[in-house]
Amino acid sequence: MFLLVGLGNPGIRYAHTRHNAGFWVIDELAFRGGAKFKDIKFNAFITETVLAGENVLLAKPLTFMNRSGLAVRALLEHFPLGIEDLLVIYDDMDLPPGRLRLRPKGGSGGHKGMASIIAQLGSEDFSRLRLGVGRGSGDFQDEADFLLTPLTPEEKEQMHDLVLTAADAVEVFLAGGAEEAMNRYNAAPREQD
């Protein structure tokens, strides 16, 4: 079994913001697996399903972004899972909009949700899928304003495409491993003709 965790903030106020990109990928994976989020356990919405022939536990922490590690640690402790079974999906300002980057381990890159998970687990050795949201046009006073501002209609369309591609990448990760998914999805997207 794999634990797939999407990072975001609970509540309607944050539902349509860039910081919830991880939640959106988990929602797409739940849809593909015919699963619904009915249970709240260990400070997270959770559901189980099968994707790419693998049993998976999908989770959306309810601890708010900066405390995501509390939910992730509790889930790993309760279910018979090791850190090698974990994939965390989250937004990343250091990647241009529309880009994906899968890695089998690494630091937080300044992302507070990832910093919380690393601190709670005492390790950086778990897989992560970063979703590029960029840094905006300079109209925002700080990073939090940019991440927590609702998307424009054009940005929603681009994010929708990114979420679908990210869900595809997760399924390749489950079926063929991190290296195959990295080879297929870490390259820059091709320009449309």
C-alpha positions in Angstrom: 0.0 0.0 0.0 1.1 3.6 -0.7 0.2 6.7 1.2 -0.5 9.6 -1.2 -0.7 12.9 0.6 -1.8 16.2 -1.1 -1.0 19.4 0.8 -3.3 22.3 1.1 -5.4 24.2 3.6 -8.9 23.1 4.6 -12.0 25.4 4.2 -13.8 27.2 1.5 -11.6 30.3 1.9 -8.6 28.4 0.5 -10.4 26.0 -1.9 -9.5 27.8 -5.1 -5.9 29.0 -4.3 -2.6 27.8 -5.6 -1.6 26.5 -2.2 -4.3 23.8 -2.5 -2.9 22.2 -5.7 -1.9 19.1 -3.8 -5.5 18.6 -2.6 -6.7 18.9 -6.2 -4.5 16.1 -7.4 -5.7 13.9 -4.6 -9.3 14.7 -5.5 -8.5 13.7 -9.1 -6.9 10.4 -8.0 -10.0 9.7 -5.8 -12.2 10.3 -8.8 -10.1 8.0 -11.0 -10.3 5.3 -8.3 -14.0 5.7 -7.7 -13.4 6.7 -4.0 -15.1 9.3 -1.9 -13.7 11.1 1.2 -16.1 10.1 4.0 -13.6 9.5 6.8 -11.7 12.0 9.0 -8.9 10.3 10.9 -5.6 11.4 12.2 -6.3 15.0 11.3 -6.9 14.2 7.6 -9.6 13.4 5.1 -8.8 9.9 4.0 -10.0 7.2 1.6 -8.7 4.0 0.2 -8.8 2.8 -3.4 -6.8 1.0 -6.1 -4.8 2.9 -8.7 -2.5 1.4 -11.3 -3.0 -2.0 -9.6 -1.8 -0.8 -6.2 -3.7 -0.3 -3.0 -3.5 3.4 -2.0 -4.5 5.5 0.9 -5.3 9.1 -0.2 -5.0 11.8 2.4 -5.7 15.6 2.6 -4.4 16.9 6.0 -6.7 19.2 7.9 -4.0 20.6 10.1 -3.4 23.6 7.7 -0.2 23.7 5.6 2.4 24.6 8.2 1.4 21.6 10.4 1.0 19.0 7.7 3.6 16.7 9.3 1.4 16.0 12.3 -1.2 14.2 10.0 1.4 12.5 7.9 3.3 11.1 10.9 0.0 9.9 12.5 -1.0 8.1 9.2 2.3 6.4 8.8 2.3 5.3 12.4 -1.2 3.9 12.3 -1.2 2.1 8.9 1.5 -0.6 8.1 3.5 1.8 6.0 7.1 2.9 5.9 8.6 6.2 4.7 9.4 4.5 1.4 5.6 4.1 0.8 4.9 7.9 1.0 4.4 10.3 -1.9 3.7 14.0 -1.0 2.1 16.2 -3.7 2.3 20.0 -3.3 2.6 23.4 -5.0 6.1 24.9 -5.7 6.8 28.5 -6.5 10.3 27.7 -7.7 8.9 25.8 -10.7 7.3 27.7 -13.6 3.5 27.3 -13.9 2.6 24.0 -15.6 5.8 22.2 -14.8 6.1 19.0 -12.6 9.1 17.7 -10.8 9.2 14.3 -9.1 12.0 13.4 -6.7 12.7 10.4 -4.5 14.0 12.6 -1.7 15.2 16.1 -0.9 14.8 19.2 1.3 11.8 21.4 1.8 12.9 24.1 -0.6 11.4 26.6 1.8 7.9 25.1 1.6 6.5 25.1 5.1 4.3 22.1 4.6 7.2 20.0 3.5 9.4 21.4 6.3 6.7 20.3 8.8 6.7 16.8 7.3 10.5 16.5 7.3 10.6 17.7 10.9 7.9 15.2 12.1 9.4 12.3 10.2 13.0 13.1 11.0 13.9 12.3 7.4 13.9 13.8 3.8 14.0 10.3 2.3 10.5 10.2 0.9 9.1 10.8 -2.6 7.5 14.1 -3.6 5.8 15.5 -6.6 6.1 19.3 -7.0 3.5 21.3 -9.0 4.8 24.5 -10.6 2.8 27.6 -9.7 5.5 30.2 -10.4 5.9 33.4 -8.5 3.3 35.7 -10.1 3.6 39.0 -11.9 5.0 41.1 -9.0 1.5 42.4 -8.2 1.6 40.6 -4.8 3.2 42.0 -1.7 4.5 38.7 -0.5 4.5 35.0 -1.3 1.6 34.2 1.0 -0.6 36.7 -0.9 0.3 35.0 -4.2 -0.3 31.5 -2.9 -3.6 32.3 -1.1 -5.2 34.5 -3.8 -7.8 32.7 -6.0 -6.8 31.8 -9.5 -8.0 33.8 -12.5 -10.1 31.9 -15.1 -7.0 31.5 -17.3 -4.9 30.2 -14.4 -7.7 27.7 -13.5 -7.5 26.2 -17.0 -3.8 25.8 -16.8 -4.0 24.4 -13.3 -6.7 21.9 -14.4 -4.3 20.6 -17.1 -1.4 20.4 -14.6 -3.6 18.5 -12.1 -4.6 15.9 -14.8 -0.9 15.5 -15.8 0.2 15.2 -12.2 -2.4 12.5 -11.6 -1.1 10.7 -14.7 2.5 11.0 -13.2 1.3 9.5 -9.9 -0.2 6.5 -11.7 3.1 5.9 -13.6 4.9 6.3 -10.2 2.7 3.6 -8.8 3.0 1.2 -11.7 6.6 1.7 -12.8 8.4 3.4 -10.0 9.9 6.8 -9.4 12.6 6.6 -12.1 10.1 5.9 -14.9 7.8 8.7 -13.7 10.7 11.1 -13.5 11.9 10.3 -17.0 8.4 10.8 -18.4 7.3 13.9 -16.5 10.2 15.9 -15.2 11.1 17.4 -18.7 9.7 20.7 -19.7 6.4 20.4 -21.4 6.4 20.6 -25.2 5.0 23.6 -26.9 1.6 23.1 -28.6 1.5 23.4 -32.4 
